[in-house]
Amino acid sequence: MSLSESNEQIAHRAFEEVWNQGNLDAVDALYADDFVEHGVHPRIRSGPNGYKHWISAAVAGFPYERLAIEEFYSAGDKVAARYVVQGCYLGADAGHPTQWKQGSMKGSVVMRIAGGRIKESWGTAKMLDLLCRCE
């Protein structure tokens, strides 16, 4: 990470390197040591290692093809993005076998960036889309 990188560039790197390329080592470079995720799941541990653990679990449970940014905004120390994830994992339910089916899920995130690293994040995703849109 370069000190001259803008907040927008840092956020775009997080989406591309971490989520689309699956490079968990990039979390250490992009996220602050005291990083806190406020929105996605209440049990995510603080810091890069806690976030990497959550990412690994999320991707294992819901593998996807690509995360695409639909809208992106930046103001001051915050960036916000609305995204869509293509792909869907439908687990075993009521005696039905586990199976992979195509679908999409929309979400949004606001990141606070300070000192060239992501310090806080408030994310939300329409997880129900994973179940309702897959047939």
Order of alpha helices (4+ residues) and beta strands (2+ residues): alpha-alpha-beta-alpha-beta-beta-beta-beta-beta-beta-alpha
